[in-house]
Amino acid sequence: MSARSGGAERPADRARPVGPALMVIFGGAGDLARRKLLPALCNLREAGLLGDGFGVLATATRPLDDASFREQTREAVCGHLGERFDAETWSWLEERLFYERGELGDSALFERLAERIETLDRKLATAGNALFYLAIPPSLFAPTVEQLAARGLFDEAGGRTRRVIVEKPFGRDLESARALNRALAASLAETQVYRIDHYLGKETVQNMLAFRFANGIFEPVWNRRYVDNVQITVAESLGVGHRARYYEEAGALRDMVPNHLFQLLGYVAMEPPVSFAADAVRDEKGKVFSAIVPFDPEEVLHSTVRGQYGPGAMPDGGRVPGYREEPGIDPASTTETFVALRLAIDNWRWAGVPFYLRTGKRLPRRISEVVVEFRRVPFMMFRETPIDHLSPNRLTLRIQPREGISLHFGAKVPGPSLRLGGVDMNFCYRDQFGEEPATGYETLLYDALRGDATLFQRGDNVEAAWSVVQPILDVWHALSPRDFPNYPAGSHGPEAADELVGREGRRWRTP
Ligand SMILES: NC(=O)c1ccc[n+]([C@@H]2O[C@H](COP(=O)([O-])OP(=O)(O)OC[C@H]3O[C@@H](n4cnc5c(N)ncnc54)[C@H](OP(=O)(O)O)[C@@H]3O)[C@@H](O)[C@H]2O)c1
């Protein structure tokens, strides 16, 4: 489903190919391009959503030409699409795939790119439209944009479109996010900037809006009168893997909270937008972030928990090393691999409702979900079922795995006595709609090519999210953690995370 003007269809249902455009991928030979972007373009073509006036110009440092780049990309795309690789689709894309080698610090590269964009525009009939994708290290975002602007490549004269997709992470704190926004604003209009968070490409995330605003039955109870608390969990079972260098600098808070978790928070907590136009949705999301009660240092100590995994056993019995023993990690590292927060949103709808967020690595299962827990009934008539044995009504929006929605409620256990038990009503995307071939980037690329920014982050939203997180970064930076590692790999995180919720008489819902 899709949360944009036009209604709630999937891209394939609309079957309207995007207009002509050349996609220029910086970092076009890197991991993201090979694993996600180029396979996503194949899927879009197969769904009939890319017309013939399309091409890709990739640039990176490795010494390749068009032919060897095509060859390498074919292998990568074939490897990632597996059985779904379609030779016909590939030959369509291959004819439109070009490579320019160069170093982004070298201004001569940009001269060559400008020339090639013009030549390819004529050759492929891309009508002067270009989508620049920055799949490069974040330190290169601003200088690359500056170089492109200096050659007039963002000029939209004559009705052509020039857009830029900026990858995450967008800044590493409030100050750097502001600086990057300023650098982008010096060369581009906000409407030309598409800050990507691939979480928003997921069906269930988009479905949260459809679910909330297209169904009359839930909206009346979506507020402080009926909702007891909201829990957002993004758990990973993997460790740090090959991202050691990046992760040591970032940590779980920066890596996950102001982007992925806040996107989920925004969608679950926002007011109904006046339309599904990009700015209407993003205005409402921004209001949620601005209404989060700011953390003062005392509140950081009271309402946040950080953790780092030690050695342990995963549910399959396999033993895994602790974070400090992983390759490339400092043996005395104080980087957190787990975060739990309690947030309050000070507005009419949510006053008094706690929002609990948690994310971490080496938790038992990979799972992302939003759980809305409803208040209990005011009076329990079923005496044989003590109230504390009955779990509250719960609506779970599952983002992965098995994307879907389930509702938990009480029902009578069959038998002569009147006893209650908890039951679930489940909806699973795969069972209902079948599985769509998707890398998670199809919808986002399609939208950026069409100029729909609904699922992309606006500059002020990004800064508002960093403003919430900044005091936590400051306090954590000032006070080194003394108890790391404080949870074994394969557990649900540090005990303090359970206490954070438990001291308010609640429990994390454990999937
Ligand atoms: N991979 C993912 O799944 C993922 C997910 C979310 C966000 N991202 C973000 O996407 C961006 C790219 O990530 P990645 O995983 O694809 O990284 P990567 O595999 O290291 O690829 C980086 C690409 O940038 C090119 N590059 C680096 N420095 C350059 C320079 N000075 N001049 C010209 N080209 C240069 C590299 O060229 P060579 O190929 O010649 O080395 C490579 O093609 C990062 O901002 C990352 O945070 C990635």
PDBQT file of the ligand as one rigid body, heavy atoms in Angstrom, charges set to zero:
ROOT
HETATM    1  N1  LIG A 601      24.818  -0.784   2.201  1.00  0.00    +0.000 N 
HETATM    2  C1  LIG A 601      23.658  -0.585   2.767  1.00  0.00    +0.000 C 
HETATM    3  O1  LIG A 601      22.826  -1.498   2.880  1.00  0.00    +0.000 OA
HETATM    4  C2  LIG A 601      23.279   0.799   3.279  1.00  0.00    +0.000 A 
HETATM    5  C3  LIG A 601      22.108   0.932   4.029  1.00  0.00    +0.000 A 
HETATM    6  C4  LIG A 601      21.736   2.211   4.482  1.00  0.00    +0.000 A 
HETATM    7  C5  LIG A 601      22.526   3.292   4.176  1.00  0.00    +0.000 A 
HETATM    8  N2  LIG A 601      23.667   3.139   3.447  1.00  0.00    +0.000 N 
HETATM    9  C6  LIG A 601      24.461   4.343   3.131  1.00  0.00    +0.000 C 
HETATM   10  O2  LIG A 601      24.741   4.369   1.745  1.00  0.00    +0.000 OA
HETATM   11  C7  LIG A 601      26.017   4.932   1.514  1.00  0.00    +0.000 C 
HETATM   12  C8  LIG A 601      26.870   3.930   0.744  1.00  0.00    +0.000 C 
HETATM   13  O3  LIG A 601      26.999   2.756   1.510  1.00  0.00    +0.000 OA
HETATM   14  P1  LIG A 601      27.646   1.422   0.931  1.00  0.00    +0.000 P 
HETATM   15  O4  LIG A 601      27.331   0.364   1.936  1.00  0.00    +0.000 OA
HETATM   16  O5  LIG A 601      27.247   1.196  -0.470  1.00  0.00    +0.000 OA
HETATM   17  O6  LIG A 601      29.201   1.755   1.013  1.00  0.00    +0.000 OA
HETATM   18  P2  LIG A 601      30.394   1.130   0.153  1.00  0.00    +0.000 P 
HETATM   19  O7  LIG A 601      30.114  -0.275  -0.226  1.00  0.00    +0.000 OA
HETATM   20  O8  LIG A 601      31.643   1.445   0.892  1.00  0.00    +0.000 OA
HETATM   21  O9  LIG A 601      30.350   1.979  -1.193  1.00  0.00    +0.000 OA
HETATM   22  C9  LIG A 601      30.735   3.312  -1.234  1.00  0.00    +0.000 C 
HETATM   23  C10 LIG A 601      30.821   3.735  -2.681  1.00  0.00    +0.000 C 
HETATM   24  O10 LIG A 601      31.293   5.076  -2.699  1.00  0.00    +0.000 OA
HETATM   25  C11 LIG A 601      32.422   5.165  -3.552  1.00  0.00    +0.000 C 
HETATM   26  N3  LIG A 601      33.363   6.147  -3.014  1.00  0.00    +0.000 N 
HETATM   27  C12 LIG A 601      33.857   6.210  -1.752  1.00  0.00    +0.000 A 
HETATM   28  N4  LIG A 601      34.730   7.231  -1.643  1.00  0.00    +0.000 NA
HETATM   29  C13 LIG A 601      34.794   7.818  -2.872  1.00  0.00    +0.000 A 
HETATM   30  C14 LIG A 601      35.522   8.914  -3.399  1.00  0.00    +0.000 A 
HETATM   31  N5  LIG A 601      36.333   9.632  -2.643  1.00  0.00    +0.000 N 
HETATM   32  N6  LIG A 601      35.317   9.213  -4.701  1.00  0.00    +0.000 NA
HETATM   33  C15 LIG A 601      34.474   8.498  -5.465  1.00  0.00    +0.000 A 
HETATM   34  N7  LIG A 601      33.746   7.459  -5.016  1.00  0.00    +0.000 NA
HETATM   35  C16 LIG A 601      33.924   7.121  -3.741  1.00  0.00    +0.000 A 
HETATM   36  C17 LIG A 601      33.042   3.796  -3.543  1.00  0.00    +0.000 C 
HETATM   37  O11 LIG A 601      33.817   3.631  -4.691  1.00  0.00    +0.000 OA
HETATM   38  P3  LIG A 601      34.552   2.247  -5.059  1.00  0.00    +0.000 P 
HETATM   39  O12 LIG A 601      33.431   1.312  -5.441  1.00  0.00    +0.000 OA
HETATM   40  O13 LIG A 601      35.405   2.583  -6.204  1.00  0.00    +0.000 OA
HETATM   41  O14 LIG A 601      35.281   1.832  -3.843  1.00  0.00    +0.000 OA
HETATM   42  C18 LIG A 601      31.798   2.906  -3.500  1.00  0.00    +0.000 C 
HETATM   43  O15 LIG A 601      31.295   2.692  -4.785  1.00  0.00    +0.000 OA
HETATM   44  C19 LIG A 601      26.569   5.309   2.888  1.00  0.00    +0.000 C 
HETATM   45  O16 LIG A 601      26.238   6.630   3.170  1.00  0.00    +0.000 OA
HETATM   46  C20 LIG A 601      25.798   4.379   3.822  1.00  0.00    +0.000 C 
HETATM   47  O17 LIG A 601      25.698   4.918   5.120  1.00  0.00    +0.000 OA
HETATM   48  C21 LIG A 601      24.060   1.903   3.003  1.00  0.00    +0.000 A 
ENDROOT
TORSDOF 0
